[in-house]
């Protein structure tokens, strides 16, 4: 059975979520980053089970199309795992260096290690601290230490 997404036709039908930022006139909110993966189910297990990210969407809106979205804890921007969308095709594993800002790098790194994720040692790149990891397809992520961020 194919699950279809219904788009509200009237503004009053759209649920209000006070946790999400307003899209003010002139704003350009970064909402979704495509992740080029070879196996959506394997990637879904990594991002959901291993990283512990929230799976917001897993639908098949049309024949041959699958859309899976995950959001990292505390983020407004999600990632897209998909099949059948030529508009977002790119070589598998080619997404590099996406940054996840964390308040406590050591704790964030350890949390991922405890979940079975292979994370690099913490690196000092001239006063900016990072730890790196990759998904099963080789897309890379950086944990960036920014303790001053609210």
Buried (B, 14 or more C-beta within 10 A) or exposed (E): EEEEEEEEEEEEEEEEEEEEEEEEEEEEEEEBEBBBBEBBEBBBEBBBEBBBBEBEBBBBBEEEEBBBBBBBEEEEEBBBBBBBBEEBEEEBBEBEEBEBBBEEBEEBBEBBEEEEBEBBEBEEEEEEBBBBBBBBBBBBBBBBBEEEEE
